[in-house]
Amino acid sequence: MIAAYCWPQSALPEETIKIFCHTEAKSFQFTVLRQGKNIEKILESRDLEGKAQTISPDISVEGCDWDPSFELVIDPNWNSGFYLVRLEDSDGETSEAFFVVRAKERKQGLFILATSTWNAYNTWGGPSYYTGGYVTSLKRPLPSGFLSKKEPERHRIARYKYWPKEDARAFVSEGYDDWSMAAGWANWEVLFAQWAESSGYDLGYAVSQDLDEFPDLLSNAPLYISVGHDEYWSEGMRNNLENFVERGGKAAFLSGNTSFWQVRFENDYRQMRGYKANMTKDPLYDGKKCSTLATMWSDPLIDRPESQMTGVSFSRGGYAHMPNSPDGTGGYTVWQPEHWVYEGTGLQKGDVLGDEKIVVGYECDGCDLKFIDDKPIPTGECGAPLNFKILGTAPAHLWETEESLGNVADNYVGELNWVAERIGGGDTPEVRERFSNGHAVLGTFKKGNGEVFTVGCTDWAYGLTDKNVSRVTKNVLNRFAVLDENAERANKI
């Protein structure tokens, strides 16, 4: 077996990244590839001495205290971006690792990869949050399929229930981990990176914990970008982003299930703690309000619903194009075609956006709404801003415990049950009915001196080859990525 990880997960030019490799073979080699518009070979090693590192029973919690195999100084000429490290040992075994190069110079936007969510689903060496774990280490390898897939579209989770036998066999034959369908660079973020760079956008890159650790991280960009499945957020991440928007920054959430659960980074960002629906196990739990309790952001004990930041919440959305969930059209019904978001698309009221590519798939976020003059309007009940303009909707459904796909820990609680219990006041059939049938919601709103756009779905990136989905995304980035002097001045205060 060969396995590897890089630490730290991100660095600036001229800083050092260490590659840690475990192999029982005599030697190994690695290649560093930058993945964006093109796949660029950046560096290729010669044979390095192999070493069998210690793999302890608690490695998923404590992390890998391995000896470094190689130290790499980031060349100032390397562009900010995602760097895949492909390793092969002398026995022919292969593995992958990654690191991110941050930018020193000002960029049009900052694309922050959802590495906290990757970690929550990571089962390498022990349980994830879905298989019985509460504390997981970021300092360890990721299973196969998280960082690369030969055919992301073929094996996307929103097509799972339609997989023919040959697709299922292909997934297994490639050795992909089951949980790699739900998290990782290879599912959504790589698709956005390819599209954005091919479209001419000059973006900086960072990882989740950077947003927590560096309050001034966003000072080098007018725009924050989230893509794909961005489920786990710390208090520091939220504080820094929301402060950025209040001061005049822009945020584009091209993601779903966004910031549904709170986590805490610990041990110099080597560990991440989260209890989800098992919040009574959190050492901070005492039945009273606690701003950093590691459970649902919308829980009354935190009382800071993510819809205050994004406009939407998974608690009012759910699953689409998944088992035990509505298929709908796979796209958004258009409600306000005159809005600047739809400029150049030719879409009319009642048309559907993104259905051919099934952009409304997997996990979706929505808000409480009512119809006035045949137009959906937020009620504000879930924390969504009253100035939130709902531009598109699609059906979604929260799962009860027995509706999950299986392969989860015995203590798994379905989101519908948990939302009913904690937000609705009781896990009863009547309360579950209230939250069962939600919406994916696309829209925009002003927040302080800034502005927010959200798509309310994980799978938006799969639609970027559709001309109208691409046009909407460009409309948002072109409006938000403008280096406005007033916004720039505000961000320096």
C-alpha positions as CSV (number, residue, x, y, z in Angstrom):
1,M,0.0,0.0,0.0
2,I,1.1,3.6,-0.7
3,A,-0.6,6.6,0.9
4,A,0.3,10.3,1.2
5,Y,-0.8,13.7,2.3
6,C,0.7,17.2,2.2
7,W,1.0,19.6,5.1
8,P,0.1,22.4,5.3
9,Q,-2.8,22.0,2.9
10,S,-2.1,25.5,1.5
11,A,0.8,27.9,1.3
12,L,1.9,31.2,-0.3
13,P,4.8,31.5,-2.8
14,E,8.2,30.9,-1.2
15,E,6.6,29.0,1.7
16,T,7.2,25.2,2.2
17,I,4.9,22.3,1.7
18,K,5.9,18.9,3.0
19,I,4.9,15.6,1.3
20,F,4.4,12.7,3.7
21,C,4.4,9.2,2.1
22,H,3.9,5.8,3.5
23,T,4.9,2.8,1.3
24,E,6.2,-0.6,1.9
25,A,8.1,-0.5,-1.4
26,K,11.8,0.3,-1.8
27,S,11.2,3.6,-3.5
28,F,8.6,5.9,-4.9
29,Q,8.2,8.9,-7.3
30,F,5.7,11.7,-7.5
31,T,4.4,14.2,-10.1
32,V,2.9,17.6,-9.2
33,L,0.1,18.7,-11.6
34,R,-1.8,22.0,-11.5
35,Q,-5.5,21.4,-12.5
36,G,-7.4,24.3,-14.0
37,K,-8.0,25.3,-17.6
38,N,-5.3,22.8,-18.5
39,I,-3.5,20.1,-16.6
40,E,0.1,21.4,-16.2
41,K,3.0,19.2,-15.1
42,I,4.8,21.4,-12.6
43,L,7.3,19.1,-11.0
44,E,8.5,15.5,-11.3
45,S,10.7,13.8,-8.7
46,R,13.3,11.2,-9.1
47,D,13.2,8.0,-7.1
48,L,12.9,8.7,-3.4
49,E,13.5,6.2,-0.6
50,G,10.3,4.4,0.5
51,K,9.4,4.2,4.2
52,A,6.7,2.3,6.1
53,Q,5.3,4.9,8.4
54,T,3.3,4.3,11.6
55,I,-0.4,3.7,11.2
56,S,-1.9,3.8,14.6
57,P,-5.5,2.7,15.5
58,D,-6.4,6.4,16.3
59,I,-4.9,7.8,13.1
60,S,-8.2,9.2,11.9
61,V,-8.5,11.3,15.1
62,E,-4.8,12.1,15.9
63,G,-3.6,12.3,12.3
64,C,-0.4,11.0,10.8
65,D,2.7,11.9,12.7
66,W,4.9,10.7,9.8
67,D,8.4,11.7,8.8
68,P,8.4,14.0,5.8
69,S,9.4,12.4,2.6
70,F,10.0,15.6,0.6
71,E,10.0,19.3,1.2
72,L,8.8,21.5,-1.6
73,V,9.3,25.3,-1.7
74,I,6.5,27.0,-3.6
75,D,8.0,28.7,-6.7
76,P,6.9,32.4,-7.0
77,N,6.1,31.7,-10.6
78,W,3.5,29.0,-9.7
79,N,-0.1,30.3,-10.2
80,S,-2.5,30.2,-7.3
81,G,-4.5,27.0,-7.7
82,F,-5.1,23.3,-6.8
83,Y,-2.1,21.1,-7.2
84,L,-2.6,17.3,-7.4
85,V,0.3,15.1,-6.3
86,R,0.4,11.7,-8.0
87,L,2.6,9.1,-6.4
88,E,3.7,5.7,-7.6
89,D,6.0,3.3,-5.7
90,S,8.4,0.7,-7.1
91,D,5.8,-2.0,-6.6
92,G,3.4,-0.3,-9.0
93,E,1.0,1.0,-6.2
94,T,-0.4,4.5,-6.7
95,S,-1.9,7.2,-4.5
96,E,-2.8,10.9,-4.6
97,A,-2.4,13.9,-2.3
98,F,-3.0,17.7,-2.8
99,F,-2.0,21.2,-1.8
100,V,-3.2,24.7,-2.7
101,V,-1.1,27.7,-3.6
102,R,-2.6,30.9,-2.3
103,A,-2.1,34.2,-4.1
104,K,-0.1,37.2,-2.7
105,E,-1.5,39.5,-5.4
106,R,-5.0,40.8,-5.8
107,K,-7.3,38.6,-7.8
108,Q,-10.8,38.9,-9.3
109,G,-12.2,36.5,-6.7
110,L,-11.2,34.0,-4.1
111,F,-12.3,30.4,-4.7
112,I,-12.2,28.6,-1.3
113,L,-12.3,24.8,-1.6
114,A,-14.6,23.0,0.8
115,T,-11.8,21.0,2.5
116,S,-13.6,21.0,5.8
117,T,-16.4,19.0,4.1
118,W,-13.9,16.7,2.5
119,N,-12.5,16.0,5.9
120,A,-15.9,15.3,7.4
121,Y,-16.4,12.5,4.9
122,N,-12.9,11.1,5.0
123,T,-12.8,7.5,6.2
124,W,-9.1,6.9,5.7
125,G,-7.7,5.1,8.8
126,G,-11.0,5.3,10.8
127,P,-14.5,6.7,11.0
128,S,-15.8,9.9,9.5
129,Y,-18.7,11.9,10.8
130,Y,-21.0,9.5,8.9
131,T,-19.5,6.3,10.3
132,G,-19.3,7.0,14.0
133,G,-16.6,9.7,14.4
134,Y,-16.8,13.1,16.1
135,V,-13.2,14.3,15.9
136,T,-11.4,13.9,12.6
137,S,-7.9,14.8,11.5
138,L,-7.1,16.9,8.5
139,K,-3.5,15.7,8.6
140,R,-4.0,12.4,6.8
141,P,-4.6,11.0,3.2
142,L,-7.9,11.1,1.4
143,P,-9.5,7.9,0.0
144,S,-9.5,7.2,-3.7
145,G,-11.9,9.3,-5.7
146,F,-11.8,12.4,-3.6
147,L,-9.1,14.1,-5.6
148,S,-9.6,12.7,-9.1
149,K,-12.1,10.7,-11.1
150,K,-11.7,9.6,-14.7
151,E,-15.4,10.5,-15.4
152,P,-16.9,12.9,-12.9
153,E,-20.2,13.2,-14.8
154,R,-20.6,9.4,-15.1
155,H,-20.2,8.9,-11.4
156,R,-21.9,12.0,-10.0
157,I,-24.1,11.3,-7.0
158,A,-27.2,12.9,-8.5
159,R,-27.2,10.2,-11.2
160,Y,-26.7,7.4,-8.6
161,K,-30.2,6.0,-8.7
162,Y,-30.1,5.8,-12.5
163,W,-26.7,4.0,-12.7
164,P,-26.7,1.1,-15.1
165,K,-24.8,-2.0,-13.9
166,E,-21.8,-1.1,-16.0
167,D,-21.4,2.3,-14.3
168,A,-21.6,0.7,-10.9
169,R,-19.0,-1.8,-11.9
170,A,-16.8,0.9,-13.3
171,F,-17.0,2.8,-10.0
172,V,-15.9,-0.3,-8.1
173,S,-13.2,-1.3,-10.6
174,E,-11.6,2.1,-10.2
175,G,-11.3,1.6,-6.5
176,Y,-13.2,4.7,-5.6
177,D,-14.4,5.1,-2.0
178,D,-18.2,5.1,-1.6
179,W,-18.0,8.5,0.2
180,S,-16.1,10.1,-2.6
181,M,-19.4,10.7,-4.4
182,A,-20.4,13.1,-1.6
183,A,-17.2,15.2,-1.2
184,G,-13.9,16.1,-2.8
185,W,-12.3,18.2,-5.5
186,A,-13.1,15.6,-8.1
187,N,-16.9,16.1,-8.0
188,W,-17.6,19.8,-8.5
189,E,-14.8,22.1,-7.8
190,V,-12.5,20.8,-10.6
191,L,-15.4,21.5,-13.0
192,F,-15.7,25.1,-11.9
193,A,-12.0,25.6,-12.0
194,Q,-11.8,24.4,-15.6
195,W,-14.8,26.6,-16.6
196,A,-13.6,29.7,-14.8
197,E,-10.1,29.7,-16.1
198,S,-11.3,28.8,-19.6
199,S,-13.6,31.8,-19.4
200,G,-10.8,34.1,-18.5
201,Y,-11.3,34.7,-14.8
202,D,-8.2,35.2,-12.7
203,L,-9.0,33.7,-9.3
204,G,-7.1,33.0,-6.1
205,Y,-7.5,29.7,-4.3
206,A,-7.5,28.8,-0.6
207,V,-8.9,26.1,1.7
208,S,-11.6,26.1,4.4
209,Q,-9.3,26.5,7.4
210,D,-7.6,29.5,5.7
211,L,-10.9,31.4,5.9
212,D,-11.0,30.7,9.7
213,E,-7.3,31.3,10.4
214,F,-6.7,34.5,8.4
215,P,-9.2,37.3,9.0
216,D,-7.7,39.4,6.2
217,L,-7.7,36.5,3.7
218,L,-10.4,38.1,1.5
219,S,-8.7,41.5,1.4
220,N,-7.0,40.5,-1.9
221,A,-10.3,39.9,-3.7
222,P,-13.7,41.7,-4.1
223,L,-15.5,38.3,-4.4
224,Y,-15.7,35.1,-2.4
225,I,-16.7,31.9,-4.2
226,S,-18.1,28.6,-2.8
227,V,-18.7,25.6,-5.2
228,G,-20.3,22.2,-4.8
229,H,-20.8,20.6,-1.4
230,D,-19.7,23.1,1.3
231,E,-21.5,21.7,4.3
232,Y,-19.2,22.3,7.4
233,W,-18.3,25.7,8.6
234,S,-16.6,27.0,11.7
235,E,-17.5,30.2,13.6
236,G,-14.3,31.9,12.4
237,M,-15.2,31.1,8.7
238,R,-18.6,32.6,9.1
239,N,-17.4,35.7,11.0
240,N,-14.7,36.5,8.5
241,L,-17.0,36.0,5.5
242,E,-20.0,37.9,6.9
243,N,-17.7,40.8,8.0
244,F,-16.3,40.9,4.5
245,V,-19.7,41.1,2.9
246,E,-21.0,43.7,5.4
247,R,-18.0,45.9,4.5
248,G,-18.8,45.8,0.8
249,G,-17.5,42.4,-0.4
250,K,-19.5,40.1,-2.7
251,A,-20.2,36.4,-2.1
252,A,-21.3,33.8,-4.8
253,F,-22.5,30.5,-3.3
254,L,-22.4,28.2,-6.3
255,S,-23.0,25.4,-3.8
256,G,-25.6,23.5,-1.7
257,N,-26.1,22.2,1.8
258,T,-23.9,25.2,2.5
259,S,-22.8,25.8,6.1
260,F,-25.5,23.4,7.5
261,W,-23.4,22.1,10.3
262,Q,-21.0,24.0,12.6
263,V,-17.5,22.5,13.4
264,R,-14.6,23.6,15.5
265,F,-10.9,23.5,14.3
266,E,-8.5,22.4,17.0
267,N,-4.8,21.5,17.6
268,D,-3.5,24.2,15.2
269,Y,-6.0,23.2,12.5
270,R,-4.9,19.5,12.6
271,Q,-8.3,18.4,13.9
272,M,-11.9,19.2,13.3
273,R,-14.7,18.5,15.8
274,G,-18.3,18.0,14.9
275,Y,-21.3,16.3,16.6
276,K,-24.1,16.9,14.1
277,A,-27.4,15.5,15.5
278,N,-25.4,14.0,18.5
279,M,-24.8,17.4,20.0
280,T,-25.3,16.2,23.6
281,K,-21.9,14.5,23.3
282,D,-20.3,17.8,22.6
283,P,-18.3,18.8,25.8
284,L,-19.7,22.4,25.3
285,Y,-23.3,21.2,25.5
286,D,-25.2,22.1,28.7
287,G,-28.7,22.8,27.2
288,K,-28.0,26.5,27.1
289,K,-27.1,28.7,24.1
290,C,-23.6,28.3,22.9
291,S,-22.3,30.1,19.8
292,T,-19.7,27.4,19.0
293,L,-21.8,24.3,19.7
294,A,-20.9,21.7,17.0
295,T,-24.3,21.1,15.6
296,M,-26.8,22.6,13.1
297,W,-26.4,26.3,12.7
298,S,-30.1,26.7,12.7
299,D,-30.5,25.0,16.1
300,P,-32.0,27.3,18.7
301,L,-29.0,26.8,20.9
302,I,-26.8,28.5,18.3
303,D,-29.6,30.6,16.8
304,R,-27.6,31.7,13.8
305,P,-29.2,30.1,10.8
306,E,-27.0,29.9,7.7
307,S,-29.7,31.6,5.7
308,Q,-28.6,34.9,7.3
309,M,-25.4,34.5,5.3
310,T,-26.5,32.6,2.2
311,G,-30.2,33.4,2.0
312,V,-31.1,29.7,2.1
313,S,-30.8,26.6,4.3
314,F,-30.8,22.9,3.8
315,S,-33.4,22.8,6.6
316,R,-35.9,24.2,4.0
317,G,-34.5,22.3,1.1
318,G,-33.4,18.7,0.9
319,Y,-32.5,16.1,-1.7
320,A,-33.4,16.1,-5.4
321,H,-32.7,13.6,-8.2
322,M,-31.7,11.1,-5.4
323,P,-33.4,8.0,-4.1
324,N,-36.5,8.9,-2.0
325,S,-36.6,12.4,-3.3
326,P,-38.3,14.3,-6.2
327,D,-36.8,14.4,-9.6
328,G,-38.6,17.6,-10.6
329,T,-37.3,18.9,-13.9
330,G,-33.7,19.0,-12.8
331,G,-33.7,22.8,-13.2
332,Y,-35.0,26.0,-11.8
333,T,-38.4,27.5,-12.7
334,V,-37.7,31.1,-13.5
335,W,-39.7,33.7,-11.6
336,Q,-38.2,37.1,-12.4
337,P,-36.6,37.0,-15.9
338,E,-36.1,40.7,-15.9
339,H,-33.5,40.5,-13.1
340,W,-29.9,41.2,-14.1
341,V,-28.9,37.6,-13.2
342,Y,-30.9,36.4,-16.3
343,E,-29.6,39.1,-18.7
344,G,-28.7,37.6,-22.1
345,T,-30.4,34.2,-21.5
346,G,-33.7,34.9,-23.2
347,L,-35.5,33.0,-20.4
348,Q,-39.1,33.9,-19.7
349,K,-41.2,33.5,-16.6
350,G,-42.0,29.8,-16.2
351,D,-39.1,28.6,-18.3
352,V,-36.7,26.1,-16.7
353,L,-33.0,26.8,-16.2
354,G,-30.4,24.0,-16.2
355,D,-32.8,21.1,-16.6
356,E,-30.8,19.4,-19.4
357,K,-27.7,19.2,-17.2
358,I,-29.7,18.4,-14.0
359,V,-28.2,21.3,-12.0
360,V,-30.8,20.7,-9.2
361,G,-29.4,17.5,-7.9
362,Y,-28.1,15.9,-4.7
363,E,-28.5,18.4,-1.9
364,C,-30.4,21.6,-2.1
365,D,-31.0,24.7,0.1
366,G,-34.2,26.8,0.2
367,C,-36.2,29.2,2.4
368,D,-39.7,29.6,3.7
369,L,-41.7,31.4,1.1
370,K,-45.2,32.5,0.1
371,F,-46.6,33.6,-3.3
372,I,-47.8,37.2,-3.8
373,D,-48.9,38.3,-7.2
374,D,-47.7,34.9,-8.6
375,K,-44.2,35.6,-7.3
376,P,-42.4,33.7,-4.5
377,I,-41.5,36.0,-1.6
378,P,-39.4,35.0,1.5
379,T,-41.3,35.0,4.8
380,G,-38.2,35.5,6.9
381,E,-39.3,32.7,9.2
382,C,-36.1,30.6,8.6
383,G,-33.8,33.6,8.9
384,A,-33.7,34.5,5.2
385,P,-33.4,38.2,4.6
386,L,-36.7,39.9,3.7
387,N,-34.9,41.6,0.8
388,F,-33.9,38.2,-0.7
389,K,-35.1,38.1,-4.3
390,I,-36.2,34.6,-5.2
391,L,-35.3,34.1,-8.9
392,G,-35.8,30.3,-9.3
393,T,-37.2,27.4,-7.4
394,A,-37.3,23.6,-7.7
395,P,-38.8,20.8,-5.4
396,A,-36.7,19.0,-2.8
397,H,-37.2,16.7,0.1
398,L,-35.5,16.1,3.4
399,W,-34.8,12.5,4.3
400,E,-36.2,10.7,7.3
401,T,-33.8,8.3,9.0
402,E,-35.0,5.3,7.2
403,E,-34.8,7.0,3.8
404,S,-31.0,7.3,3.9
405,L,-28.8,5.3,1.5
406,G,-27.4,3.1,4.3
407,N,-23.7,2.6,5.0
408,V,-24.0,5.0,7.9
409,A,-23.4,4.7,11.7
410,D,-26.2,3.3,13.9
411,N,-26.6,6.6,15.5
412,Y,-27.4,8.4,12.2
413,V,-30.5,10.7,12.4
414,G,-32.2,11.8,9.3
415,E,-32.2,15.5,8.7
416,L,-36.0,15.7,8.5
417,N,-36.2,14.1,12.0
418,W,-33.6,16.4,13.4
419,V,-35.0,19.6,11.8
420,A,-38.5,18.6,13.1
421,E,-37.2,18.0,16.6
422,R,-34.9,21.1,16.9
423,I,-36.5,23.7,14.7
424,G,-40.1,22.5,14.6
425,G,-40.4,21.6,18.3
426,G,-41.0,17.9,18.0
427,D,-40.2,14.9,15.8
428,T,-43.9,14.1,15.1
429,P,-45.6,13.2,11.8
430,E,-47.3,16.6,11.8
431,V,-44.1,18.6,12.2
432,R,-42.2,16.4,9.8
433,E,-44.9,17.1,7.2
434,R,-44.2,20.8,7.6
435,F,-40.6,20.5,6.6
436,S,-40.7,17.4,4.4
437,N,-41.3,19.1,1.0
438,G,-38.9,22.0,0.6
439,H,-37.3,23.9,-2.3
440,A,-34.1,24.5,-3.9
441,V,-34.0,28.3,-4.2
442,L,-31.8,30.5,-6.5
443,G,-31.6,34.2,-5.6
444,T,-29.7,37.3,-4.5
445,F,-29.8,39.9,-1.8
446,K,-28.0,42.9,-0.5
447,K,-26.3,42.5,2.9
448,G,-24.7,45.6,4.5
449,N,-22.6,47.2,1.9
450,G,-22.2,44.0,0.0
451,E,-24.2,41.5,-2.0
452,V,-24.8,37.8,-2.1
453,F,-25.9,35.4,-4.9
454,T,-26.8,31.8,-4.1
455,V,-27.8,28.9,-6.4
456,G,-29.1,26.6,-3.6
457,C,-27.8,23.4,-5.0
458,T,-24.6,21.3,-5.0
459,D,-24.6,20.4,-8.7
460,W,-24.5,23.8,-10.3
461,A,-21.0,23.1,-11.7
462,Y,-22.4,20.3,-13.8
463,G,-24.4,22.8,-15.7
464,L,-21.6,25.2,-16.7
465,T,-21.5,23.6,-20.2
466,D,-25.1,24.8,-20.7
467,K,-25.2,28.2,-22.3
468,N,-27.8,29.7,-19.9
469,V,-26.2,28.3,-16.8
470,S,-22.9,29.6,-18.0
471,R,-24.4,33.0,-18.8
472,V,-26.0,33.4,-15.4
473,T,-22.7,32.5,-13.7
474,K,-20.8,35.0,-15.9
475,N,-23.4,37.7,-15.1
476,V,-22.8,37.1,-11.4
477,L,-19.0,37.0,-11.6
478,N,-18.8,40.0,-14.0
479,R,-20.9,42.1,-11.6
480,F,-19.3,40.9,-8.4
481,A,-15.6,40.7,-9.5
482,V,-15.4,44.3,-10.5
483,L,-12.6,45.9,-8.5
484,D,-14.8,48.7,-7.1
485,E,-12.7,51.4,-5.4
486,N,-15.3,52.1,-2.7
487,A,-15.6,48.4,-1.8
488,E,-11.8,48.1,-1.9
489,R,-11.4,51.0,0.4
490,A,-14.1,49.7,2.8
491,N,-12.3,46.3,3.0
492,K,-9.2,48.0,4.3
493,I,-10.9,49.6,7.2
